[in-house]
Structure formats: C-alpha cells, structure tokens
Amino acid sequence: MALFLSTYTNKVDAKFRVSVPAGFRTALQDQSFQGVVLLPSNKFAALEGFSMGMMHELSTRLDRFDLFSDTQDDLAAVIFGNATQFAFDETGRIGLTKDLLAHAGITDTAVFVGMGNKFQIWNPANYAKRRSEAMKQVQQKGLTVPNTTESNR
C-alpha cells in the first residue's frame, strides 16, 4: 500500500496542471494505475487523494454494509461518486478540474500533505490554518498514536 509522507508546495499552471510530488509518485510506482484518485473532502475545503489500491480497500470496507443499505449508499455516493482518476503525464503532472480547484480554493499554488495511506491537497493559506488547528488539538488533548498490540485491537 502506498505511504504518503511530508508536505510539498507546487505551482498550478494556466492549464490547471500540477506536478505530483516525486515522493508520492515513488510511493505509487508499484500500482497498476499510474496516477491518483481525488475527491472533494467532506470535512475541509481541500481534496482527498488516494492510490487506486486504497480505493479498492475502501470498496472492500464498504462491502461490510448491506449492499442497498442507506449507510452503504450514502458512503458510496460520497466516496466513489465524487472520485476522479488522474493519470500522470510524462513529467508527473496531473490536470485538475475547475470544480476540484474551486472546492479547495486553489488558484496558482497547491500544498500536498502526506497523511499516511492518503494525502490532501490544499490552498496554502487554508492549510496553514488547518495545520495550526491540528497542532493545537494534538497538544490540548494530548493525542498519541494508538498501540497496535493484539489486546488493543
């Protein structure tokens, strides 16, 4: 599974193309689809990014719900109905849609934020605020990463 790390700021050109960070492309090199899947975040003015492998994993997770249940239908509509595949061009760029750019408030610069098995793409000013809010929450709540021993699963 792809692992997305670090934060990168890249220019968006006049044709709405942006270079996906080299580290992200390297993480995706073993995937059958050489590109990314993006969808509007339902929590933030940002884009959620995934490998095709993670999209398959999300599909498998949704299979735990009854096929025609409201929960399964709602989640499938939000995740898969809003997802768009973007193949890398020869230089590692993707061409974003106007709708996705508008959702995230991205104009000429995009911030790619690695988040483990996913990544996000933000407007730089909005991400600076989000990063500050997240740091504040981690510190105030004393958040830590859960232990993965069998007794805690």
C-alpha positions as CSV (number, residue, x, y, z in Angstrom):
1,M,0.0,0.0,0.0
2,A,1.3,3.5,-0.8
3,L,2.6,5.6,2.0
4,F,2.4,9.4,1.6
5,L,4.8,11.5,3.7
6,S,5.8,15.1,4.1
7,T,4.4,18.4,2.7
8,Y,5.2,19.9,-0.7
9,T,4.1,23.2,-2.3
10,N,3.8,23.2,-6.1
11,K,2.7,25.6,-8.7
12,V,-0.5,25.2,-10.7
13,D,-0.1,26.2,-14.3
14,A,-2.6,28.1,-16.6
15,K,-3.9,24.7,-17.8
16,F,-4.7,23.6,-14.2
17,R,-1.8,21.1,-14.2
18,V,0.2,20.5,-11.1
19,S,3.2,18.2,-10.5
20,V,2.5,15.4,-8.0
21,P,5.5,15.3,-5.6
22,A,8.2,12.9,-6.7
23,G,8.0,11.1,-3.3
24,F,4.3,10.5,-3.8
25,R,4.9,9.2,-7.3
26,T,7.6,6.9,-6.0
27,A,5.1,5.5,-3.4
28,L,2.7,4.7,-6.2
29,Q,5.2,3.1,-8.6
30,D,4.0,-0.5,-7.8
31,Q,0.4,0.4,-8.5
32,S,-1.3,-0.9,-11.7
33,F,-2.8,2.6,-12.3
34,Q,-0.1,5.2,-12.6
35,G,-1.9,8.2,-11.2
36,V,-4.0,9.3,-8.3
37,V,-7.7,9.4,-7.4
38,L,-9.0,12.7,-6.0
39,L,-12.3,13.7,-4.4
40,P,-13.5,16.8,-2.6
41,S,-13.1,16.5,1.2
42,N,-16.4,16.3,3.0
43,K,-14.7,17.9,6.1
44,F,-12.5,20.6,4.7
45,A,-12.0,23.0,1.7
46,A,-9.4,20.5,0.4
47,L,-9.0,17.5,-1.8
48,E,-8.5,13.9,-0.6
49,G,-6.1,11.9,-2.6
50,F,-5.7,8.1,-2.8
51,S,-3.9,5.4,-4.7
52,M,-6.1,3.0,-6.7
53,G,-5.1,0.3,-4.3
54,M,-6.6,2.3,-1.4
55,M,-9.8,2.9,-3.4
56,H,-10.1,-0.9,-3.7
57,E,-9.6,-1.1,0.1
58,L,-12.4,1.4,0.6
59,S,-14.6,-0.6,-1.6
60,T,-13.9,-3.7,0.4
61,R,-14.6,-1.9,3.6
62,L,-18.0,-0.7,2.2
63,D,-18.8,-4.4,1.4
64,R,-19.3,-4.8,5.2
65,F,-22.5,-2.9,5.0
66,D,-25.7,-4.4,3.4
67,L,-25.5,-3.7,-0.4
68,F,-28.6,-1.4,-0.6
69,S,-28.5,0.0,3.0
70,D,-28.7,3.8,3.4
71,T,-25.2,3.8,5.0
72,Q,-23.6,1.9,2.1
73,D,-25.4,4.0,-0.5
74,D,-24.5,7.3,1.2
75,L,-20.9,6.5,1.7
76,A,-20.5,5.0,-1.8
77,A,-22.1,8.1,-3.3
78,V,-19.8,10.5,-1.5
79,I,-16.6,8.5,-2.0
80,F,-17.0,6.8,-5.4
81,G,-19.5,9.1,-7.0
82,N,-17.2,12.1,-6.3
83,A,-13.9,10.4,-7.2
84,T,-11.9,11.2,-10.3
85,Q,-8.9,9.4,-11.6
86,F,-5.9,11.4,-12.8
87,A,-3.2,9.7,-14.7
88,F,0.3,11.1,-14.5
89,D,1.6,12.7,-17.7
90,E,5.2,12.1,-18.8
91,T,6.5,14.7,-16.3
92,G,4.5,13.5,-13.3
93,R,1.8,16.1,-13.6
94,I,-2.0,15.8,-13.4
95,G,-4.6,18.2,-14.8
96,L,-7.1,19.2,-12.1
97,T,-10.7,20.1,-12.9
98,K,-12.2,23.5,-12.3
99,D,-14.7,22.0,-9.8
100,L,-12.0,20.4,-7.7
101,L,-9.9,23.6,-7.7
102,A,-12.9,25.7,-6.7
103,H,-13.8,23.3,-3.9
104,A,-10.3,23.6,-2.4
105,G,-9.9,27.3,-3.2
106,I,-6.7,26.5,-5.1
107,T,-5.6,29.1,-7.7
108,D,-1.9,29.2,-8.6
109,T,-0.3,27.1,-5.8
110,A,-1.2,23.8,-4.2
111,V,0.0,22.2,-1.0
112,F,0.3,18.4,-1.0
113,V,0.1,17.0,2.5
114,G,1.1,13.4,3.2
115,M,-1.2,11.6,5.6
116,G,-0.1,8.0,5.6
117,N,-2.4,6.0,3.3
118,K,-3.9,9.1,1.8
119,F,-2.9,12.7,1.1
120,Q,-4.7,16.0,0.9
121,I,-4.3,19.0,-1.5
122,W,-4.9,22.5,0.0
123,N,-4.8,26.1,-0.8
124,P,-1.6,27.3,1.1
125,A,-3.3,29.8,3.4
126,N,-6.0,27.4,4.3
127,Y,-3.6,24.6,5.0
128,A,-1.5,26.9,7.3
129,K,-4.6,27.5,9.4
130,R,-5.5,23.8,9.4
131,R,-2.0,22.7,10.4
132,S,-2.1,25.2,13.3
133,E,-5.5,23.9,14.4
134,A,-4.4,20.3,14.2
135,M,-1.3,21.0,16.2
136,K,-3.4,22.8,18.9
137,Q,-5.8,19.9,19.1
138,V,-2.9,17.3,19.4
139,Q,-1.3,19.4,22.2
140,Q,-4.5,20.3,24.1
141,K,-5.9,16.7,24.0
142,G,-2.5,15.0,24.5
143,L,-3.2,12.9,21.4
144,T,-0.9,10.0,20.7
145,V,-0.9,7.1,18.1
146,P,-2.8,4.1,19.4
147,N,-0.8,0.9,20.4
148,T,-1.3,-1.9,17.9
149,T,-0.8,-4.9,20.2
150,E,-3.5,-7.6,19.9
151,S,-5.0,-6.6,23.2
152,N,-5.9,-3.2,21.9
153,R,-7.5,-4.2,18.6
